[in-house]
Amino acid sequence: MSNFITVLFPFFALMGTILICLLLEAFNIGKRLYGPITLIGAFIALLTIILDTSSGVIHVFANPNDIFDVSASPGLLLIDDFYRFFAIVFLLVLILVTLSSIDFISSERNTGIYYSLLILSTIGMMVIAAANDLLIIFVAWELGSLPAYSLAAFQKSRAETSESALKFFLIGAMSSAFILFGISLVYGISAETNLQSIILAFSDLSSYTPLHIVALMFLFVGFGYKMAAVPFHAWAVDVYQGTPTTITSFLAAGSKAMGFAAALRLIIFAFGEIEGSWGVIFAVLAVLTMTLGNLAALVQENIKRMLAYSSIAHAGYMLIGMASISSFDRVASNFAIAATELHILTHAVMKLLAFTAVIIVAFSLKSENISDYAGLRKKHPWIAFGLTISLLSLMGIPPLAGFISKLLLFFAAIYANMAWLAVIGIINSGISIFYYLRVIKLMLIDKPIEEEEETAVVSVDRFVPYSVPISYQVALMSAIILIILIGLLPGFFIDYALSAAQSLI
């Protein structure tokens, strides 16, 4: 039983944190403590995973007669390096979103419920990364999604928030329906829900029927919605713009990573024998996704919509890695999975930094228009610096994190004999430079708007700098340090990603 508790301690720490927040909320005490308590619980869970010295694969819930048995036989959950890598990503997202939420929702009611929903969604994402059973994947998918729907509608006073939340819920329900139907078809074909058993049923390509292909396509369509991959991307832009910005960052960083974790765990791991077919599908989707995302971002005037299309484009870069996994060379496949995982990590940190800066600027200028970022260096030099670091990393400028992860993705495509895909990825990175540099130019070079207009016309209050709370400063500095650290010292992160990829294969 001690091993059972040790393995699942991160989940126990997070569930205990939820319980504390809900109890404090029920008795209406300690409103200022919800954020710090959430941070403590997330840090404990994160440190438990980082300091975990166990190796190999640990199966949990493998013995129905003894749920505390941690054995080597196939269980419902796989505690391996793949799970640990994604759990670290999800917990980092939770920590940074919590930091940016402490001041953002301080005036809202039911803040204890807000943090509980954040943690609950994070638990669902972590379970997805460890799931070894189709039903567990679906339950975890709903556990990660349902709290996110509620969070999207948290600020009910804003009409655009309610509209975005409704769109998010309807699209999410549709994606869940696709996944559930795909799972039912897989079960009908294999009479199994355990992933190891499904491998045997799907390993013989000569026995494939149209039903096999339909089942796999339904699963991928469901995951594609959460990835915001073309043609399942349309919901993302409106939802990202309309939801509270802290939740936008949570969706762009956490939910997207959940979609890719599920796709890697299920499609690549369980259905790996049809690698060649998936490679073509992922390559086509990668080209469409990154091209549409980058071209649409060029013409945006709202910073959140621009970052939303940027997030879609980066989903395309991640799909380059998944297309490269289709190589029958085990070493190249391992490298491609690691490159995809690393870009999921760097994208999460970059987007969290960008959206945190957007929150601060929105408080200061009461605007999300890109044109209002002119001269930001004079009002908030550190905010301008942080957002610049994020945008430079997103476009792939060395020596930042985005450069390393993009470089690995392009090398993965070359190793998989898809050099043409790497070339298209590089061209798209070049396109993205234009809309990222536009924002950087406005912040660092252009004069503030009030200096270009007549003083009598301008409201002085509009340009009073916003006093940045300490929680935002910590979130910004943490993300900046991570981006620079991954860029300058990538070896440790690459090795960990390779270990996670190896455990998946």
C-alpha positions as CSV (number, residue, x, y, z in Angstrom):
1,M,0.0,0.0,0.0
2,S,2.9,2.3,0.7
3,N,4.0,2.1,-3.0
4,F,0.5,2.8,-4.1
5,I,0.3,6.0,-2.0
6,T,3.8,7.0,-3.3
7,V,2.9,6.5,-6.9
8,L,-0.4,8.4,-6.7
9,F,0.6,11.0,-4.2
10,P,0.5,13.9,-6.7
11,F,-3.2,13.1,-7.2
12,F,-3.8,12.9,-3.5
13,A,-2.1,16.3,-3.0
14,L,-4.3,17.9,-5.6
15,M,-7.5,16.3,-4.4
16,G,-6.6,17.4,-0.8
17,T,-6.1,21.0,-2.1
18,I,-9.6,20.9,-3.7
19,L,-11.1,19.8,-0.5
20,I,-9.5,22.6,1.5
21,C,-10.6,25.2,-1.1
22,L,-14.2,24.0,-1.1
23,L,-14.3,23.8,2.7
24,L,-13.0,27.4,3.0
25,E,-15.5,28.4,0.3
26,A,-18.4,26.7,2.1
27,F,-17.7,28.6,5.4
28,N,-16.8,31.8,3.5
29,I,-13.4,32.3,5.1
30,G,-9.9,32.9,4.0
31,K,-10.8,34.2,0.5
32,R,-7.2,35.5,0.1
33,L,-5.8,32.0,0.9
34,Y,-7.4,30.2,-2.1
35,G,-4.6,31.1,-4.5
36,P,-1.7,30.4,-2.2
37,I,-3.2,27.1,-1.1
38,T,-3.6,26.1,-4.7
39,L,0.0,27.0,-5.4
40,I,1.2,24.9,-2.4
41,G,-0.8,21.9,-3.5
42,A,0.5,22.2,-7.1
43,F,4.1,22.6,-5.9
44,I,3.9,19.6,-3.7
45,A,2.5,17.5,-6.6
46,L,5.2,18.8,-8.9
47,L,8.1,18.2,-6.5
48,T,6.8,14.7,-5.9
49,I,7.0,13.9,-9.6
50,I,10.3,15.6,-10.1
51,L,11.9,13.8,-7.1
52,D,10.4,10.5,-8.0
53,T,13.3,8.0,-8.3
54,S,11.3,5.0,-9.5
55,S,12.2,3.7,-13.0
56,G,10.4,1.6,-15.6
57,V,6.7,1.3,-15.9
58,I,4.4,0.9,-12.8
59,H,0.9,-0.5,-13.4
60,V,-1.8,0.7,-11.1
61,F,-5.2,-0.8,-10.6
62,A,-4.1,-4.0,-12.2
63,N,-5.5,-6.4,-9.6
64,P,-9.3,-6.1,-9.2
65,N,-9.1,-8.0,-5.9
66,D,-6.6,-5.6,-4.4
67,I,-6.7,-2.0,-5.6
68,F,-3.6,-1.2,-3.6
69,D,-1.5,-3.7,-5.6
70,V,1.2,-2.1,-7.7
71,S,2.3,-4.9,-10.0
72,A,3.9,-5.5,-13.3
73,S,0.7,-6.8,-15.0
74,P,-1.3,-4.4,-17.3
75,G,-3.4,-2.0,-15.2
76,L,-5.7,0.9,-15.8
77,L,-3.0,3.4,-15.3
78,L,0.6,3.4,-16.5
79,I,3.0,5.5,-14.3
80,D,6.0,5.9,-16.7
81,D,8.2,8.7,-17.9
82,F,5.6,9.7,-20.5
83,Y,3.1,10.3,-17.8
84,R,5.7,12.2,-15.7
85,F,6.7,14.5,-18.5
86,F,3.1,15.5,-19.3
87,A,2.2,15.7,-15.6
88,I,5.0,18.2,-15.1
89,V,3.7,20.3,-18.1
90,F,0.2,20.3,-16.7
91,L,1.3,21.3,-13.2
92,L,3.5,24.1,-14.6
93,V,0.4,25.3,-16.4
94,L,-1.6,25.1,-13.2
95,I,1.0,27.0,-11.2
96,L,1.4,29.9,-13.7
97,V,-2.3,30.2,-14.4
98,T,-2.9,30.3,-10.6
99,L,-0.3,33.1,-10.2
100,S,-1.9,35.1,-12.9
101,S,-5.4,34.5,-11.4
102,I,-4.8,35.7,-7.9
103,D,-5.3,39.3,-8.7
104,F,-7.4,38.8,-11.9
105,I,-10.4,37.2,-10.1
106,S,-9.9,38.8,-6.6
107,S,-13.1,40.8,-7.0
108,E,-15.2,37.8,-8.2
109,R,-17.4,35.6,-6.1
110,N,-16.8,31.8,-5.6
111,T,-13.1,32.1,-6.1
112,G,-12.6,28.8,-4.1
113,I,-14.7,27.1,-6.7
114,Y,-12.6,28.7,-9.5
115,Y,-9.4,27.2,-8.2
116,S,-11.1,23.9,-7.5
117,L,-12.2,23.7,-11.1
118,L,-8.6,24.5,-12.3
119,I,-7.2,21.7,-10.2
120,L,-9.9,19.2,-11.2
121,S,-9.3,19.9,-14.8
122,T,-5.5,19.4,-14.3
123,I,-6.2,16.1,-12.6
124,G,-8.1,14.9,-15.6
125,M,-5.3,15.9,-17.9
126,M,-2.8,14.0,-15.8
127,V,-4.9,10.9,-15.8
128,I,-5.1,11.1,-19.6
129,A,-1.3,11.0,-19.8
130,A,-1.3,7.8,-17.6
131,A,-4.4,6.0,-19.0
132,N,-4.0,2.5,-20.3
133,D,-7.7,1.8,-20.9
134,L,-10.2,3.3,-23.4
135,L,-12.8,3.9,-20.7
136,I,-10.3,5.6,-18.5
137,I,-9.2,7.8,-21.4
138,F,-12.8,8.9,-21.9
139,V,-13.6,9.5,-18.2
140,A,-10.3,11.5,-17.9
141,W,-11.2,13.4,-21.1
142,E,-14.5,14.5,-19.5
143,L,-12.8,15.2,-16.2
144,G,-10.3,17.5,-18.0
145,S,-13.0,19.2,-20.1
146,L,-16.1,19.7,-18.0
147,P,-14.4,22.0,-15.4
148,A,-12.9,24.0,-18.3
149,Y,-16.4,24.7,-19.7
150,S,-17.4,26.1,-16.3
151,L,-14.2,28.2,-16.1
152,A,-14.9,29.6,-19.5
153,A,-18.2,31.0,-18.3
154,F,-16.9,32.1,-14.9
155,Q,-17.3,35.8,-15.5
156,K,-21.0,35.6,-16.2
157,S,-21.4,39.4,-16.3
158,R,-19.7,39.6,-19.7
159,A,-22.0,38.8,-22.7
160,E,-19.1,37.7,-24.9
161,T,-18.0,35.3,-22.1
162,S,-21.3,33.5,-22.1
163,E,-21.3,33.2,-25.9
164,S,-17.8,31.8,-25.9
165,A,-18.5,29.4,-23.1
166,L,-21.6,28.1,-25.0
167,K,-19.6,27.6,-28.2
168,F,-16.8,25.8,-26.2
169,F,-19.3,23.5,-24.5
170,L,-21.1,22.6,-27.7
171,I,-17.9,21.9,-29.6
172,G,-16.5,20.0,-26.6
173,A,-19.6,17.9,-26.4
174,M,-19.3,17.1,-30.1
175,S,-15.6,16.0,-29.7
176,S,-16.6,13.8,-26.8
177,A,-19.3,12.2,-28.9
178,F,-16.8,11.4,-31.6
179,I,-14.3,9.9,-29.1
180,L,-17.0,7.8,-27.4
181,F,-18.3,6.5,-30.7
182,G,-14.8,5.7,-31.8
183,I,-14.2,3.8,-28.6
184,S,-17.4,1.8,-29.0
185,L,-16.2,0.8,-32.5
186,V,-12.8,-0.2,-31.3
187,Y,-14.4,-2.3,-28.5
188,G,-16.7,-3.9,-31.0
189,I,-13.8,-4.9,-33.1
190,S,-11.4,-6.1,-30.4
191,A,-13.8,-6.9,-27.5
192,E,-11.2,-5.2,-25.3
193,T,-10.6,-1.8,-23.7
194,N,-7.1,-2.3,-22.4
195,L,-4.5,-0.8,-24.8
196,Q,-2.1,-3.7,-24.7
197,S,-4.9,-6.0,-25.8
198,I,-6.1,-3.6,-28.5
199,I,-2.6,-3.7,-30.1
200,L,-3.0,-7.3,-30.9
201,A,-6.4,-6.7,-32.6
202,F,-5.1,-3.8,-34.7
203,S,-1.6,-5.2,-35.5
204,D,-2.6,-7.3,-38.5
205,L,-3.1,-4.9,-41.4
206,S,-4.4,-7.7,-43.6
207,S,-7.4,-8.2,-41.4
208,Y,-8.5,-4.5,-41.6
209,T,-12.0,-3.7,-42.7
210,P,-13.6,-0.2,-43.3
211,L,-14.8,-0.4,-39.8
212,H,-11.2,-0.3,-38.4
213,I,-10.5,2.9,-40.4
214,V,-13.8,4.5,-39.3
215,A,-13.0,3.8,-35.7
216,L,-9.6,5.4,-35.8
217,M,-10.8,8.4,-37.7
218,F,-13.6,9.1,-35.2
219,L,-11.0,9.0,-32.4
220,F,-8.7,11.3,-34.2
221,V,-11.4,13.8,-35.1
222,G,-12.3,14.0,-31.4
223,F,-8.7,14.6,-30.4
224,G,-8.3,17.1,-33.3
225,Y,-10.9,19.4,-31.8
226,K,-8.9,19.7,-28.6
227,M,-5.7,20.2,-30.5
228,A,-7.4,22.9,-32.6
229,A,-6.0,21.4,-35.7
230,V,-7.5,22.3,-39.1
231,P,-10.3,21.7,-40.0
232,F,-11.3,21.4,-36.3
233,H,-10.0,24.8,-35.3
234,A,-12.8,27.3,-35.9
235,W,-14.0,27.3,-32.3
236,A,-10.7,28.2,-30.9
237,V,-10.4,31.8,-32.0
238,D,-13.8,33.0,-30.7
239,V,-13.4,31.0,-27.5
240,Y,-9.9,32.3,-26.8
241,Q,-11.1,35.9,-27.4
242,G,-14.2,35.7,-25.3
243,T,-13.2,33.7,-22.2
244,P,-11.4,35.3,-19.3
245,T,-7.7,35.7,-20.3
246,T,-6.4,33.4,-17.5
247,I,-8.7,30.7,-18.8
248,T,-7.6,31.4,-22.3
249,S,-4.0,30.7,-21.3
250,F,-5.1,27.6,-19.5
251,L,-6.9,26.3,-22.7
252,A,-4.1,27.3,-25.0
253,A,-1.4,25.6,-22.9
254,G,-3.1,22.9,-20.9
255,S,-6.1,21.7,-23.0
256,K,-4.0,21.6,-26.2
257,A,-1.3,19.5,-24.5
258,M,-4.1,17.2,-23.2
259,G,-5.3,16.6,-26.8
260,F,-1.7,15.7,-28.0
261,A,-1.1,13.5,-24.9
262,A,-4.2,11.5,-25.7
263,A,-3.4,11.2,-29.4
264,L,0.2,10.1,-28.6
265,R,-0.9,7.6,-25.9
266,L,-3.8,6.1,-27.9
267,I,-3.1,6.5,-31.6
268,I,0.7,6.2,-31.6
269,F,1.0,3.6,-28.8
270,A,-2.0,1.4,-29.4
271,F,-2.3,1.7,-33.2
272,G,1.3,2.0,-34.0
273,E,1.3,-0.7,-36.6
274,I,-0.5,1.5,-39.2
275,E,2.3,4.1,-39.0
276,G,2.5,4.7,-42.7
277,S,-1.1,5.7,-43.1
278,W,-1.0,8.1,-40.1
279,G,2.1,9.7,-41.4
280,V,0.4,11.0,-44.6
281,I,-2.7,12.1,-42.6
282,F,-0.6,14.0,-40.0
283,A,1.6,15.6,-42.6
284,V,-1.3,17.0,-44.6
285,L,-3.0,18.3,-41.4
286,A,0.3,19.8,-40.3
287,V,0.7,21.8,-43.5
288,L,-3.0,23.0,-43.5
289,T,-2.9,23.9,-39.8
290,M,0.3,25.9,-39.6
291,T,-0.3,27.6,-42.9
292,L,-3.9,28.7,-42.1
293,G,-2.9,29.7,-38.6
294,N,0.0,31.9,-39.7
295,L,-1.8,33.5,-42.6
296,A,-4.9,34.3,-40.5
297,A,-2.8,35.8,-37.7
298,L,-1.3,38.3,-40.2
299,V,-4.5,40.3,-40.4
300,Q,-5.7,40.3,-36.8
301,E,-6.1,43.5,-34.8
302,N,-7.0,41.9,-31.5
303,I,-4.0,40.5,-29.6
304,K,-5.9,37.5,-28.2
305,R,-7.2,36.6,-31.7
306,M,-3.6,36.9,-33.0
307,L,-2.3,34.6,-30.3
308,A,-5.2,32.2,-30.9
309,Y,-4.2,31.8,-34.5
310,S,-0.6,31.5,-33.5
311,S,-1.6,28.7,-31.2
312,I,-3.3,27.0,-34.1
313,A,-0.1,27.4,-36.2
314,H,1.9,25.8,-33.4
315,A,-0.5,22.8,-33.4
316,G,0.7,22.4,-37.0
317,Y,4.3,22.3,-35.9
318,M,3.5,19.7,-33.3
319,L,1.7,17.6,-36.0
320,I,5.0,17.7,-38.0
321,G,6.5,15.7,-35.1
322,M,3.5,13.3,-35.1
323,A,3.8,12.8,-38.9
324,S,7.5,12.0,-38.4
325,I,6.7,9.3,-35.9
326,S,5.5,7.3,-38.9
327,S,9.0,6.3,-39.7
328,F,9.7,2.6,-39.3
329,D,13.0,3.5,-37.8
330,R,12.6,3.1,-34.0
331,V,15.4,5.6,-33.3
332,A,13.9,8.3,-35.6
333,S,10.4,7.6,-34.2
334,N,11.7,8.1,-30.6
335,F,13.4,11.3,-31.6
336,A,10.1,12.6,-33.3
337,I,8.1,11.9,-30.2
338,A,10.6,13.7,-28.0
339,A,10.6,16.7,-30.3
340,T,6.8,16.8,-30.2
341,E,6.8,16.6,-26.4
342,L,9.4,19.3,-26.0
343,H,7.5,21.7,-28.3
344,I,4.4,21.0,-26.2
345,L,6.3,22.1,-23.1
346,T,7.9,25.2,-24.7
347,H,4.6,26.3,-26.4
348,A,2.8,26.0,-23.0
349,V,5.3,28.3,-21.3
350,M,5.5,30.7,-24.2
351,K,1.7,31.1,-24.4
352,L,1.4,31.5,-20.6
353,L,4.0,34.3,-20.6
354,A,2.2,36.0,-23.6
355,F,-1.3,35.8,-22.1
356,T,0.0,37.0,-18.6
357,A,1.4,40.1,-20.3
358,V,-1.9,40.6,-22.2
359,I,-3.8,40.5,-18.8
360,I,-1.6,43.2,-17.4
361,V,-1.8,45.4,-20.5
362,A,-5.6,45.0,-20.5
363,F,-5.8,46.2,-16.9
364,S,-3.7,49.2,-17.7
365,L,-5.1,50.3,-21.1
366,K,-8.6,48.7,-20.9
367,S,-7.9,47.4,-24.5
368,E,-6.9,44.3,-26.3
369,N,-6.2,46.1,-29.6
370,I,-2.7,45.5,-31.0
371,S,-2.4,49.2,-32.0
372,D,-2.7,50.2,-28.3
373,Y,0.6,48.4,-27.6
374,A,2.5,51.3,-29.1
375,G,5.1,52.6,-26.8
376,L,4.5,50.0,-24.1
377,R,8.2,50.1,-23.2
378,K,7.5,53.6,-21.5
379,K,4.5,52.5,-19.5
380,H,5.6,48.9,-18.6
381,P,9.2,48.2,-19.6
382,W,9.3,44.8,-17.9
383,I,6.0,43.8,-19.4
384,A,7.2,44.8,-22.9
385,F,10.4,42.8,-22.2
386,G,8.5,39.7,-21.2
387,L,6.1,39.8,-24.1
388,T,9.0,40.4,-26.5
389,I,10.8,37.3,-25.1
390,S,7.6,35.3,-25.6
391,L,7.1,36.5,-29.2
392,L,10.7,36.0,-30.1
393,S,10.6,32.5,-28.8
394,L,7.3,31.7,-30.6
395,M,8.9,32.8,-33.9
396,G,11.9,30.5,-33.2
397,I,14.7,33.0,-32.6
398,P,17.9,31.5,-30.9
399,P,18.9,31.0,-28.2
400,L,15.3,30.8,-26.8
401,A,13.2,27.7,-26.1
402,G,11.1,27.9,-29.2
403,F,14.1,27.7,-31.4
404,I,15.3,24.5,-29.9
405,S,11.9,22.7,-30.1
406,K,11.2,23.9,-33.6
407,L,14.7,22.8,-34.7
408,L,14.1,19.3,-33.3
409,L,10.8,19.1,-35.1
410,F,12.3,20.0,-38.4
411,F,15.2,17.5,-37.9
412,A,12.6,14.8,-37.0
413,A,10.9,15.4,-40.3
414,I,14.2,15.2,-42.2
415,Y,15.1,11.9,-40.4
416,A,11.7,10.5,-41.4
417,N,12.4,11.3,-45.1
418,M,10.0,14.2,-45.1
419,A,12.4,17.0,-45.8
420,W,9.6,18.8,-47.8
421,L,7.5,19.0,-44.6
422,A,10.5,20.6,-42.8
423,V,10.8,23.1,-45.6
424,I,7.2,24.1,-45.3
425,G,7.5,24.4,-41.6
426,I,10.5,26.7,-42.0
427,I,8.6,28.8,-44.5
428,N,5.7,29.1,-42.1
429,S,8.1,30.2,-39.3
430,G,9.2,32.9,-41.7
431,I,5.6,34.0,-42.2
432,S,5.0,34.2,-38.5
433,I,7.9,36.7,-38.1
434,F,5.8,39.4,-39.7
435,Y,2.9,39.5,-37.2
436,Y,5.2,38.8,-34.2
437,L,7.6,41.6,-35.2
438,R,4.7,44.0,-35.7
439,V,3.8,43.8,-32.0
440,I,7.5,44.0,-31.0
441,K,7.9,47.1,-33.2
442,L,4.9,48.8,-31.7
443,M,6.1,48.1,-28.1
444,L,9.7,48.9,-28.4
445,I,10.1,51.4,-31.3
446,D,6.8,53.3,-31.9
447,K,5.8,56.2,-29.8
448,P,2.8,55.9,-27.4
449,I,-0.5,57.0,-29.0
450,E,-0.9,59.9,-26.6
451,E,2.3,61.5,-27.8
452,E,0.9,61.4,-31.4
453,E,-2.5,62.9,-30.6
454,E,-3.5,66.3,-29.3
455,T,-3.4,66.5,-25.5
456,A,-6.9,67.9,-25.2
457,V,-8.5,64.9,-26.9
458,V,-6.8,62.2,-24.8
459,S,-8.1,61.0,-21.5
460,V,-5.2,61.2,-19.1
461,D,-6.5,58.4,-16.9
462,R,-6.4,55.9,-19.8
463,F,-2.6,56.1,-19.8
464,V,-1.8,55.8,-16.1
465,P,0.5,52.8,-15.7
466,Y,-1.1,49.8,-14.0
467,S,0.7,48.8,-10.7
468,V,1.7,45.2,-11.4
469,P,0.9,42.9,-8.4
470,I,3.6,40.6,-7.2
471,S,1.8,37.5,-8.4
472,Y,1.9,38.7,-12.0
473,Q,5.6,39.6,-11.6
474,V,6.4,36.1,-10.3
475,A,4.5,34.5,-13.1
476,L,6.3,36.6,-15.7
477,M,9.7,36.0,-14.3
478,S,9.2,32.3,-13.9
479,A,8.1,31.9,-17.5
480,I,10.9,34.1,-18.8
481,I,13.5,32.1,-16.9
482,L,12.1,28.8,-18.2
483,I,12.2,30.0,-21.8
484,I,15.8,31.2,-21.5
485,L,16.9,28.2,-19.5
486,I,15.5,25.7,-22.1
487,G,17.1,27.6,-24.9
488,L,20.5,27.9,-23.2
489,L,20.6,24.5,-21.5
490,P,18.5,22.2,-23.7
491,G,20.3,19.0,-23.0
492,F,18.5,18.1,-19.8
493,F,15.1,18.8,-21.2
494,I,15.8,16.9,-24.4
495,D,17.1,13.9,-22.5
496,Y,14.0,13.8,-20.3
497,A,11.7,14.1,-23.4
498,L,13.7,11.2,-25.0
499,S,13.2,9.1,-21.9
500,A,9.4,9.9,-22.0
501,A,9.3,8.9,-25.7
502,Q,11.2,5.7,-25.1
503,S,8.7,4.7,-22.3
504,L,5.8,5.3,-24.7
505,I,7.3,3.2,-27.5
